[in-house]
Amino acid sequence: MSGEQGSRSPFSSFVLPSLVAIVLVLIFDIANPHKGFIGISQQPLADLQRSIGVPRGG
């Protein structure tokens, strides 16, 4: 309510933009499994690929 009070709350000035930035960083980190801090195993996908008989791509 910065229009009524003339100043912004700390939540809308710092906390909310920080949370949005953290969420975006996490999304980009998960989207690139070979880079970043979060590592997700690709083994379940490899097992599924082998079980349905799809040839491996190089």
Buried (B, 14 or more C-beta within 10 A) or exposed (E): EEEEEEEEEEEEEEEEEEEEEEEEEEEEBEEEEEEBEEEEEEEEEEEEBEEEEEEEEE
